[in-house]
Amino acid sequence: MKIKFMVAATLMAALVTITSCGNSNNKQSQSEKTEQAAPEVLSVDNLLAHADSLVNREVTIEGICTHTCKHGATKIFLMGSDDTKTIRVEAGPLGSFDTKCINAIVIVTGTLKEQRVDEAYLQNWEAKLKAQTEKSHGETAAGCDSEKKARGETANTPEARIADFRAKIAERKTAAGKDYLSFYYMEASSYEIAE
């Protein structure tokens, strides 16, 4: 009887060990899947290079914050390898960004959005200028320098900016058959300042 009990106890212990090892492997497998599902952090350069295929998708990017909007830090601008590779990030539901972001590496997760500038957009802008209802962004009528840099703009007046956009739209229509310009920005859902 004692031997049967010892055999049964040994079998039970072996079964518990096998089951727990199986669960351990299962937990490890689930952990590996979770790590693999973690979002890839894109550089600003990489994001901008593939932006047309990432529109309306959640992405995580990393860049150097060069500027926060002076109107409550509701926008930041992240720079990639140089100042020609910059993207605007809007705080959206976060409300605002910490001003400690400036000159720091910031990692942002959010949805990539596309703003299209076409003839209708430009005509609406001209009508607002004429009616003097255009909101001023930045310290001059020419607009926010960081926003202009993110769009590759060089003109210094609203009228010159509109004329420049029209010329660029005409070039793009000839080259790619598209009668609009695409500007990309992100709506943040979370962010962190890298240590």
ROSE-4610 file (N, C-alpha, C; in Angstrom, 1 decimal, always signed):
// ROSE-4610
residu = [M/M/M/K/K/K/I/I/I/K/K/K/F/F/F/M/M/M/V/V/V/A/A/A/A/A/A/T/T/T/L/L/L/M/M/M/A/A/A/A/A/A/L/L/L/V/V/V/T/T/T/I/I/I/T/T/T/S/S/S/C/C/C/G/G/G/N/N/N/S/S/S/N/N/N/N/N/N/K/K/K/Q/Q/Q/S/S/S/Q/Q/Q/S/S/S/E/E/E/K/K/K/T/T/T/E/E/E/Q/Q/Q/A/A/A/A/A/A/P/P/P/E/E/E/V/V/V/L/L/L/S/S/S/V/V/V/D/D/D/N/N/N/L/L/L/L/L/L/A/A/A/H/H/H/A/A/A/D/D/D/S/S/S/L/L/L/V/V/V/N/N/N/R/R/R/E/E/E/V/V/V/T/T/T/I/I/I/E/E/E/G/G/G/I/I/I/C/C/C/T/T/T/H/H/H/T/T/T/C/C/C/K/K/K/H/H/H/G/G/G/A/A/A/T/T/T/K/K/K/I/I/I/F/F/F/L/L/L/M/M/M/G/G/G/S/S/S/D/D/D/D/D/D/T/T/T/K/K/K/T/T/T/I/I/I/R/R/R/V/V/V/E/E/E/A/A/A/G/G/G/P/P/P/L/L/L/G/G/G/S/S/S/F/F/F/D/D/D/T/T/T/K/K/K/C/C/C/I/I/I/N/N/N/A/A/A/I/I/I/V/V/V/I/I/I/V/V/V/T/T/T/G/G/G/T/T/T/L/L/L/K/K/K/E/E/E/Q/Q/Q/R/R/R/V/V/V/D/D/D/E/E/E/A/A/A/Y/Y/Y/L/L/L/Q/Q/Q/N/N/N/W/W/W/E/E/E/A/A/A/K/K/K/L/L/L/K/K/K/A/A/A/Q/Q/Q/T/T/T/E/E/E/K/K/K/S/S/S/H/H/H/G/G/G/E/E/E/T/T/T/A/A/A/A/A/A/G/G/G/C/C/C/D/D/D/S/S/S/E/E/E/K/K/K/K/K/K/A/A/A/R/R/R/G/G/G/E/E/E/T/T/T/A/A/A/N/N/N/T/T/T/P/P/P/E/E/E/A/A/A/R/R/R/I/I/I/A/A/A/D/D/D/F/F/F/R/R/R/A/A/A/K/K/K/I/I/I/A/A/A/E/E/E/R/R/R/K/K/K/T/T/T/A/A/A/A/A/A/G/G/G/K/K/K/D/D/D/Y/Y/Y/L/L/L/S/S/S/F/F/F/Y/Y/Y/Y/Y/Y/M/M/M/E/E/E/A/A/A/S/S/S/S/S/S/Y/Y/Y/E/E/E/I/I/I/A/A/A/E/E/E]
num = [1/1/1/2/2/2/3/3/3/4/4/4/5/5/5/6/6/6/7/7/7/8/8/8/9/9/9/10/10/10/11/11/11/12/12/12/13/13/13/14/14/14/15/15/15/16/16/16/17/17/17/18/18/18/19/19/19/20/20/20/21/21/21/22/22/22/23/23/23/24/24/24/25/25/25/26/26/26/27/27/27/28/28/28/29/29/29/30/30/30/31/31/31/32/32/32/33/33/33/34/34/34/35/35/35/36/36/36/37/37/37/38/38/38/39/39/39/40/40/40/41/41/41/42/42/42/43/43/43/44/44/44/45/45/45/46/46/46/47/47/47/48/48/48/49/49/49/50/50/50/51/51/51/52/52/52/53/53/53/54/54/54/55/55/55/56/56/56/57/57/57/58/58/58/59/59/59/60/60/60/61/61/61/62/62/62/63/63/63/64/64/64/65/65/65/66/66/66/67/67/67/68/68/68/69/69/69/70/70/70/71/71/71/72/72/72/73/73/73/74/74/74/75/75/75/76/76/76/77/77/77/78/78/78/79/79/79/80/80/80/81/81/81/82/82/82/83/83/83/84/84/84/85/85/85/86/86/86/87/87/87/88/88/88/89/89/89/90/90/90/91/91/91/92/92/92/93/93/93/94/94/94/95/95/95/96/96/96/97/97/97/98/98/98/99/99/99/100/100/100/101/101/101/102/102/102/103/103/103/104/104/104/105/105/105/106/106/106/107/107/107/108/108/108/109/109/109/110/110/110/111/111/111/112/112/112/113/113/113/114/114/114/115/115/115/116/116/116/117/117/117/118/118/118/119/119/119/120/120/120/121/121/121/122/122/122/123/123/123/124/124/124/125/125/125/126/126/126/127/127/127/128/128/128/129/129/129/130/130/130/131/131/131/132/132/132/133/133/133/134/134/134/135/135/135/136/136/136/137/137/137/138/138/138/139/139/139/140/140/140/141/141/141/142/142/142/143/143/143/144/144/144/145/145/145/146/146/146/147/147/147/148/148/148/149/149/149/150/150/150/151/151/151/152/152/152/153/153/153/154/154/154/155/155/155/156/156/156/157/157/157/158/158/158/159/159/159/160/160/160/161/161/161/162/162/162/163/163/163/164/164/164/165/165/165/166/166/166/167/167/167/168/168/168/169/169/169/170/170/170/171/171/171/172/172/172/173/173/173/174/174/174/175/175/175/176/176/176/177/177/177/178/178/178/179/179/179/180/180/180/181/181/181/182/182/182/183/183/183/184/184/184/185/185/185/186/186/186/187/187/187/188/188/188/189/189/189/190/190/190/191/191/191/192/192/192/193/193/193/194/194/194/195/195/195]
x = [+0.8/+0.0/+0.9/+1.9/+2.8/+3.5/+3.9/+4.5/+3.5/+2.3/+1.3/+1.1/+1.1/+1.0/+2.2/+3.4/+4.6/+4.6/+4.2/+4.1/+3.1/+1.9/+0.9/+1.4/+2.0/+2.6/+3.6/+4.5/+5.5/+4.9/+3.9/+3.2/+2.5/+1.9/+1.2/+2.2/+3.4/+4.4/+4.9/+5.1/+5.6/+4.6/+3.3/+2.3/+2.2/+2.3/+2.3/+3.5/+4.7/+5.9/+5.7/+5.2/+5.0/+4.0/+3.0/+1.9/+2.5/+3.2/+3.7/+4.8/+5.6/+6.6/+5.9/+4.8/+4.1/+3.5/+3.0/+2.4/+3.5/+4.7/+5.8/+6.2/+6.3/+6.6/+5.5/+4.3/+3.1/+3.2/+3.6/+3.7/+4.9/+6.0/+7.1/+6.7/+6.0/+5.5/+4.7/+3.7/+2.9/+3.7/+4.7/+5.6/+6.3/+6.8/+7.5/+6.6/+5.4/+4.4/+4.1/+4.0/+3.8/+4.9/+6.2/+7.3/+7.4/+7.0/+7.0/+5.9/+4.8/+3.7/+4.0/+5.1/+5.4/+5.6/+5.2/+5.3/+6.7/+7.0/+8.4/+8.5/+9.6/+9.8/+10.5/+9.8/+10.3/+11.1/+12.1/+12.7/+11.8/+11.9/+11.1/+11.4/+12.7/+13.0/+12.3/+12.3/+11.6/+10.1/+9.5/+8.1/+7.7/+8.5/+8.2/+8.4/+9.4/+9.7/+8.5/+7.8/+6.7/+5.4/+5.2/+4.0/+2.8/+2.8/+1.6/+1.0/+1.8/+1.3/+0.9/+1.2/+0.9/-0.2/-0.8/-1.9/-3.0/-3.5/-4.6/-4.2/-2.9/-2.5/-1.8/-1.8/-1.0/+0.4/+1.3/+2.7/+3.4/+4.6/+5.5/+6.7/+7.0/+8.2/+9.0/+10.3/+11.2/+12.0/+12.1/+12.9/+13.2/+14.0/+14.4/+13.3/+12.8/+11.8/+12.5/+12.1/+12.8/+11.9/+10.6/+9.7/+8.5/+7.9/+6.5/+5.7/+4.5/+3.6/+3.5/+3.6/+3.6/+2.1/+1.2/-0.2/-0.6/+0.0/-0.3/+0.3/+1.4/+2.1/+1.2/+0.3/-0.6/+0.0/+1.1/+1.8/+3.3/+4.0/+5.4/+5.9/+7.2/+7.8/+9.0/+9.0/+10.1/+10.9/+12.2/+13.2/+13.9/+14.1/+14.9/+16.3/+16.9/+18.4/+18.9/+18.0/+18.3/+17.0/+17.1/+15.9/+15.0/+15.3/+14.4/+13.5/+13.7/+12.9/+12.2/+11.1/+10.4/+9.0/+8.4/+6.9/+6.3/+5.1/+4.2/+3.5/+3.4/+2.7/+1.7/+0.4/-0.6/-1.0/-1.2/-1.5/-2.9/-3.8/-5.2/-5.7/-6.2/-6.8/-5.9/-4.6/-3.6/-3.7/-4.2/-4.3/-3.1/-2.0/-0.8/+0.5/+1.6/+2.9/+3.6/+4.5/+5.4/+6.4/+6.7/+7.7/+9.1/+9.3/+10.6/+10.9/+10.0/+10.2/+11.3/+11.3/+12.2/+13.6/+14.3/+15.7/+15.9/+14.9/+15.0/+14.5/+14.9/+14.4/+13.1/+12.1/+10.7/+10.2/+9.6/+9.0/+7.5/+6.8/+5.4/+4.7/+3.6/+2.7/+1.4/+0.9/-0.3/-0.7/-1.6/-2.2/-1.6/-1.0/-0.5/-1.7/-1.7/-2.8/-2.2/-3.0/-2.6/-3.4/-2.8/-3.5/-3.2/-4.3/-4.1/-4.4/-3.4/-3.6/-3.8/-5.1/-5.4/-6.0/-6.5/-7.0/-8.1/-9.0/-10.1/-9.6/-8.6/-7.9/-7.3/-6.6/-6.0/-7.0/-8.1/-9.2/-9.8/-10.0/-10.6/-9.6/-8.3/-7.3/-7.3/-7.4/-7.4/-8.7/-9.8/-11.1/-10.9/-10.3/-10.1/-9.2/-8.1/-7.2/-7.9/-8.8/-9.5/-10.5/-11.1/-12.1/-11.4/-10.1/-9.3/-9.8/-10.2/-10.6/-9.6/-8.5/-7.4/-6.8/-6.7/-6.1/-4.6/-3.9/-2.5/-1.8/-0.8/+0.0/+1.4/+2.1/+3.5/+3.4/+4.6/+4.8/+4.6/+4.5/+4.3/+3.2/+2.8/+1.7/+2.2/+3.5/+4.0/+3.7/+3.4/+3.1/+4.2/+4.0/+4.9/+6.1/+7.3/+8.5/+8.7/+8.4/+8.5/+7.5/+6.3/+5.3/+5.8/+6.3/+6.7/+7.9/+8.8/+10.0/+9.5/+8.5/+8.0/+7.4/+6.9/+6.3/+7.2/+8.4/+9.4/+9.1/+8.5/+8.1/+9.2/+9.4/+10.4/+9.8/+8.5/+7.9/+7.6/+7.6/+7.5/+6.2/+5.3/+4.0/+2.9/+1.7/+0.6/+0.4/+0.4/+0.2/+1.3/+2.6/+3.7/+3.6/+3.1/+3.0/+1.9/+0.8/-0.2/+0.3/+1.0/+1.6/+2.6/+3.4/+4.3/+3.6/+2.5/+1.7/+1.2/+0.6/+0.1/+1.1/+2.3/+3.4/+3.8/+3.9/+4.2/+3.1/+1.8/+0.7/+0.8/+1.1/+1.2/+2.4/+3.5/+4.6/+4.2/+3.5/+3.2/+2.1/+1.2/+0.2/+0.9/+1.9/+2.7/+3.5/+4.1/+5.0/+4.3/+3.2/+2.6/+1.1/+0.5/-0.9/-1.8/-1.2/-2.0/-2.1/-3.3/-3.5/-3.6/-2.8/-2.8/-1.4/-1.1/+0.1/-0.3/+0.5/+0.3/+1.2/+0.7/+1.5/+1.0/+2.0/+1.7/+2.0/+1.1/+1.3/+0.7/+1.0/+0.5/-0.4/-1.4/-2.2/-1.8/-1.2/-0.6/-1.6/-1.3/-2.1/-1.3/+0.0/+0.9/+2.3/+3.1/+4.5/+5.3/+6.6/+7.5/+8.8/+9.4/+10.7/+11.8/+12.6/+13.7/+14.7/+15.1/+16.1/+17.5]
y = [-1.2/+0.0/+1.3/+1.2/+2.3/+2.6/+1.5/+1.6/+2.2/+1.8/+2.4/+3.9/+4.2/+5.7/+6.5/+5.9/+6.6/+6.7/+5.7/+5.7/+6.8/+6.8/+7.7/+9.2/+9.4/+10.7/+11.1/+10.2/+10.5/+10.9/+10.1/+10.4/+11.8/+12.0/+13.3/+14.5/+14.3/+15.4/+15.6/+14.5/+14.6/+15.3/+15.0/+15.6/+17.1/+17.5/+18.9/+19.6/+19.0/+19.6/+19.8/+18.7/+18.8/+19.9/+20.0/+21.0/+22.4/+22.6/+23.9/+24.3/+23.4/+23.7/+24.1/+23.4/+23.7/+25.1/+25.5/+26.8/+27.9/+27.5/+28.4/+28.7/+27.7/+27.9/+28.7/+28.4/+29.2/+30.6/+30.9/+32.3/+33.0/+32.2/+32.8/+33.1/+32.2/+32.4/+33.6/+33.8/+35.0/+36.2/+36.2/+37.3/+37.7/+36.7/+37.0/+37.6/+37.1/+37.7/+39.2/+39.5/+40.8/+41.7/+41.2/+42.0/+42.3/+41.3/+41.4/+42.4/+42.5/+43.4/+44.8/+45.1/+46.5/+47.3/+48.5/+49.3/+49.6/+49.6/+50.0/+51.5/+52.0/+53.4/+53.9/+54.8/+55.3/+56.6/+56.8/+58.1/+59.1/+60.4/+61.3/+61.2/+60.9/+60.8/+59.6/+58.5/+57.2/+57.4/+58.1/+58.4/+59.2/+60.3/+61.2/+60.5/+59.6/+58.8/+57.9/+57.4/+56.4/+57.0/+58.3/+58.9/+58.5/+58.5/+58.3/+56.9/+55.9/+54.6/+54.4/+55.4/+55.3/+56.2/+57.0/+57.9/+57.2/+57.8/+57.2/+56.0/+55.7/+54.6/+55.1/+54.2/+54.6/+54.3/+55.2/+55.1/+55.6/+55.2/+55.8/+56.3/+57.6/+58.2/+58.8/+59.1/+59.7/+60.8/+62.0/+63.0/+64.1/+65.1/+66.2/+67.3/+67.6/+68.7/+70.1/+70.7/+72.0/+73.2/+73.0/+74.1/+73.6/+74.4/+74.2/+75.4/+75.2/+76.3/+77.3/+78.5/+79.5/+79.7/+79.2/+79.3/+78.0/+77.8/+76.8/+75.4/+75.4/+74.2/+73.1/+73.4/+72.4/+71.7/+72.2/+71.6/+71.6/+70.5/+70.5/+70.2/+70.4/+70.1/+69.2/+68.0/+67.1/+67.1/+67.1/+67.1/+65.8/+65.4/+64.2/+64.5/+64.0/+64.1/+65.5/+66.4/+67.8/+68.6/+69.9/+70.7/+70.8/+70.1/+69.9/+68.8/+68.0/+66.8/+67.0/+67.7/+68.1/+67.8/+67.4/+67.1/+67.7/+68.3/+68.9/+67.8/+67.9/+66.9/+67.7/+67.4/+68.1/+67.3/+68.0/+67.4/+66.7/+67.2/+66.6/+66.4/+65.1/+64.8/+65.0/+65.1/+65.3/+66.7/+67.6/+69.0/+69.8/+69.5/+70.2/+69.3/+69.8/+69.2/+69.9/+69.2/+69.8/+70.7/+71.9/+72.7/+72.1/+71.1/+70.5/+69.7/+69.5/+68.8/+69.5/+70.8/+71.6/+71.2/+70.9/+70.5/+69.1/+68.3/+67.0/+66.0/+64.7/+63.7/+63.3/+63.3/+63.0/+61.8/+60.9/+59.7/+59.9/+59.9/+60.2/+59.0/+58.6/+57.6/+58.4/+58.2/+58.8/+58.4/+59.1/+58.8/+59.8/+59.3/+60.2/+60.7/+62.0/+62.6/+63.3/+63.5/+64.2/+65.4/+66.6/+67.8/+68.1/+68.2/+68.5/+70.0/+70.5/+71.9/+71.9/+72.3/+72.3/+73.7/+73.9/+75.2/+75.7/+74.9/+75.3/+75.8/+75.1/+75.5/+76.9/+77.1/+78.4/+79.5/+79.2/+80.3/+80.6/+79.6/+79.9/+80.8/+80.5/+81.3/+82.7/+82.9/+84.2/+85.0/+84.3/+85.0/+85.4/+84.6/+85.0/+86.1/+86.2/+87.3/+88.6/+88.5/+89.7/+90.2/+89.2/+89.6/+89.9/+89.7/+89.9/+89.0/+87.8/+86.8/+85.7/+85.7/+84.7/+84.8/+83.6/+83.5/+83.7/+84.4/+84.6/+83.5/+82.8/+81.8/+82.3/+82.4/+82.9/+84.3/+84.9/+86.3/+87.3/+86.9/+87.8/+87.3/+88.1/+87.7/+86.6/+86.4/+85.3/+83.9/+83.8/+82.6/+82.0/+80.9/+80.3/+79.7/+80.1/+79.7/+78.2/+77.6/+76.1/+75.4/+75.9/+75.3/+75.4/+76.6/+76.8/+75.9/+75.7/+74.9/+73.4/+73.0/+71.6/+71.4/+72.5/+72.4/+72.7/+73.1/+73.4/+74.8/+75.7/+77.0/+78.0/+78.9/+80.0/+81.4/+81.5/+82.8/+83.5/+84.9/+85.6/+86.4/+86.3/+86.9/+85.9/+86.1/+85.1/+85.0/+86.2/+86.2/+85.4/+85.6/+84.9/+83.4/+83.1/+81.7/+81.0/+81.7/+81.2/+81.0/+82.0/+81.9/+80.7/+80.5/+79.4/+78.1/+78.0/+76.7/+76.4/+77.5/+77.3/+76.7/+77.3/+76.9/+75.4/+75.1/+73.7/+72.7/+73.1/+72.3/+72.0/+73.1/+72.9/+71.9/+72.1/+71.2/+69.7/+69.5/+68.2/+67.6/+68.4/+67.9/+67.4/+68.2/+67.8/+66.5/+66.5/+65.3/+64.1/+64.2/+63.0/+62.9/+63.9/+63.9/+64.3/+64.8/+65.1/+66.6/+67.2/+68.6/+69.1/+68.6/+69.0/+68.7/+69.4/+69.1/+68.3/+67.4/+66.7/+67.1/+67.5/+67.8/+66.9/+66.3/+65.3/+65.8/+65.4/+65.8/+64.6/+64.7/+63.6/+64.2/+63.4/+63.6/+62.7/+63.2/+62.4/+61.7/+60.5/+59.8/+59.6/+59.7/+59.6/+60.1/+60.5/+60.9/+60.8/+60.7/+60.7/+61.4/+62.0/+62.7/+61.6/+61.3/+60.3/+60.8/+59.9/+60.2/+60.1]
z = [+0.0/+0.0/+0.0/+0.8/+0.9/-0.4/-1.2/-2.5/-3.5/-3.5/-4.4/-4.1/-2.8/-2.5/-3.0/-2.8/-3.3/-4.8/-5.5/-7.0/-7.4/-6.8/-7.1/-6.8/-5.7/-5.4/-6.3/-6.8/-7.7/-9.1/-9.5/-10.8/-10.7/-9.6/-9.4/-9.5/-8.8/-8.8/-10.2/-11.0/-12.3/-13.2/-13.0/-13.8/-13.5/-12.2/-11.9/-12.5/-12.5/-13.0/-14.5/-15.2/-16.7/-17.0/-16.3/-16.5/-16.3/-15.2/-14.9/-15.9/-16.3/-17.4/-18.7/-19.0/-20.2/-20.0/-18.9/-18.6/-18.7/-18.2/-18.2/-19.7/-20.5/-21.9/-22.6/-22.2/-22.8/-22.4/-21.1/-20.7/-21.4/-21.6/-22.3/-23.7/-24.3/-25.7/-25.8/-24.9/-24.9/-24.6/-23.8/-23.5/-24.8/-25.5/-26.7/-27.8/-27.8/-28.8/-28.4/-27.1/-26.6/-27.0/-26.8/-27.2/-28.7/-29.5/-30.9/-31.4/-30.6/-31.0/-30.6/-29.8/-29.5/-30.7/-30.7/-32.0/-32.3/-33.6/-34.0/-33.9/-33.4/-33.3/-34.6/-35.3/-36.6/-36.3/-37.1/-37.1/-37.9/-37.7/-38.5/-39.9/-40.3/-41.7/-42.3/-41.6/-42.1/-42.2/-41.2/-41.3/-42.5/-42.7/-43.8/-45.2/-45.2/-46.5/-46.8/-45.8/-46.1/-45.7/-45.5/-44.9/-45.7/-47.0/-47.8/-47.6/-47.1/-46.8/-45.3/-44.5/-43.1/-42.6/-43.5/-43.2/-42.5/-41.4/-40.6/-39.8/-39.7/-38.9/-37.7/-36.6/-35.4/-35.6/-35.3/-35.4/-34.2/-34.0/-32.9/-33.6/-33.3/-33.8/-32.7/-33.1/-32.2/-32.9/-32.3/-32.9/-31.9/-32.3/-31.4/-31.5/-30.3/-30.3/-30.5/-31.6/-31.8/-31.4/-31.2/-30.9/-30.3/-29.4/-28.9/-29.3/-29.6/-29.9/-28.7/-29.0/-27.9/-27.4/-28.1/-27.6/-26.8/-25.7/-24.8/-25.0/-25.8/-26.1/-26.6/-27.5/-28.1/-29.3/-29.7/-30.9/-30.5/-31.0/-31.0/-32.4/-32.6/-33.9/-33.7/-34.3/-34.1/-35.4/-35.2/-36.3/-36.4/-37.6/-37.9/-38.1/-39.1/-39.3/-39.6/-40.1/-40.3/-40.3/-40.3/-40.2/-41.4/-42.5/-43.6/-43.4/-42.4/-42.1/-40.7/-40.7/-39.5/-39.7/-38.5/-38.5/-37.3/-37.6/-36.5/-35.8/-34.5/-33.7/-32.8/-33.0/-32.2/-31.0/-29.9/-28.6/-28.6/-29.3/-29.4/-28.0/-27.8/-26.5/-25.3/-25.5/-24.4/-23.8/-24.6/-24.2/-24.5/-24.0/-24.3/-24.0/-24.4/-24.2/-23.1/-22.4/-21.4/-22.1/-21.7/-22.3/-22.1/-21.3/-21.1/-22.4/-23.3/-24.6/-25.4/-25.3/-26.2/-26.0/-27.1/-27.2/-26.6/-26.4/-25.9/-27.0/-26.9/-27.7/-27.2/-28.0/-27.6/-28.5/-27.8/-28.5/-28.4/-29.5/-29.6/-30.3/-29.7/-30.4/-30.7/-31.9/-32.4/-33.8/-34.3/-35.7/-36.7/-37.7/-38.8/-39.6/-39.9/-40.6/-41.9/-42.9/-44.1/-44.2/-44.5/-44.8/-46.3/-47.1/-48.5/-48.8/-49.5/-50.0/-51.5/-51.8/-53.2/-53.6/-54.8/-55.2/-54.3/-53.9/-53.0/-51.7/-51.1/-49.9/-50.0/-51.1/-51.4/-51.6/-52.3/-52.5/-51.1/-50.3/-48.9/-48.1/-48.2/-47.5/-48.0/-49.3/-49.9/-49.4/-49.4/-48.9/-47.4/-46.6/-45.2/-45.1/-45.9/-45.9/-46.3/-47.3/-47.8/-46.7/-46.1/-45.0/-43.7/-43.6/-42.4/-41.3/-41.6/-40.6/-40.4/-41.1/-41.0/-39.6/-38.9/-37.6/-37.9/-37.0/-37.1/-36.3/-36.9/-36.2/-36.3/-35.2/-35.2/-34.8/-35.0/-34.5/-35.6/-36.9/-38.0/-38.9/-39.8/-40.8/-41.7/-41.7/-42.6/-42.0/-40.7/-40.1/-39.2/-38.6/-37.7/-38.5/-38.1/-38.8/-38.8/-37.6/-37.5/-38.4/-38.5/-39.4/-40.9/-41.2/-42.6/-42.9/-42.0/-42.2/-42.4/-41.6/-41.7/-43.1/-43.7/-45.0/-46.2/-45.8/-46.9/-47.5/-46.8/-47.3/-47.1/-48.1/-47.9/-48.1/-48.5/-48.8/-47.4/-47.5/-46.2/-46.0/-47.0/-46.8/-47.1/-46.6/-47.0/-48.5/-49.1/-50.6/-51.3/-50.9/-51.5/-51.2/-50.0/-49.7/-50.6/-50.8/-51.7/-53.1/-53.6/-54.9/-55.0/-54.0/-54.0/-54.0/-53.2/-53.2/-54.6/-55.2/-56.6/-57.5/-57.4/-58.3/-58.0/-56.7/-56.4/-56.8/-56.7/-57.1/-58.6/-59.4/-60.8/-61.2/-60.5/-60.7/-60.4/-59.3/-58.9/-59.8/-60.3/-61.3/-62.6/-63.0/-64.2/-64.0/-62.8/-62.5/-62.1/-61.3/-60.7/-61.0/-61.6/-61.9/-60.7/-59.7/-58.5/-58.3/-58.2/-58.2/-56.7/-55.8/-54.4/-53.9/-52.7/-52.0/-50.7/-50.3/-49.1/-48.0/-46.8/-45.7/-44.5/-43.9/-42.9/-41.5/-40.5/-39.1/-38.3/-37.0/-36.1/-35.1/-34.7/-33.5/-32.4/-31.4/-30.3/-29.5/-29.1/-28.0/-26.8/-26.9/-25.8/-26.2/-25.2/-25.5/-24.3/-24.5/-23.4/-23.8/-22.9/-23.1/-22.8/-23.7/-23.5/-22.5/-21.7/-20.6/-21.2]
